[in-house]
Amino acid sequence: MSAKENINGQAVRTRSDKADSRFRHLSLDDLPPANTQRWVARRKAQVVAAVDQGLLTLDEACRRYHLTVEEFETWRITIERHGVRGLRVTRIQEYRTREPMSGFPPKSGDVTGHSSTH
């Protein structure tokens, strides 16, 4: 594992993941189209890698893909904790119930971040 900083300047630990090697030498042509509607794990990882490599700034990525900084940081944190496979939608709920995303307050409702429907 190697040390890295998140957007808040906090040190985070990253895991090496075989899939990460696919995103080491990206160009703008490798990135998803700006009008992407279907965000599969690979596309999310490409955008995170592009920002991490300096190909895009965080602001450029958020503008280009209509993302919030919080959404982007959730992708980045998920990759750091669980690898690219953690970005799969079917895995997100499983990971969220195991460990909360530190740095992000839970949504209104219970402590797992799920809204109550009372």
Secondary structure, DSSP 4 states (H G I P E B T S, - for coil): -EEEE-TTS-EEEE---GGGGGGTT--GGGSPPTT-----HHHHHHHHHHHHTTSS-HHHHHHHHT--HHHHHHHHHHHHHH-GGGGSHHHHHHHHHHS--TTSPPPSSSTTSPPP--
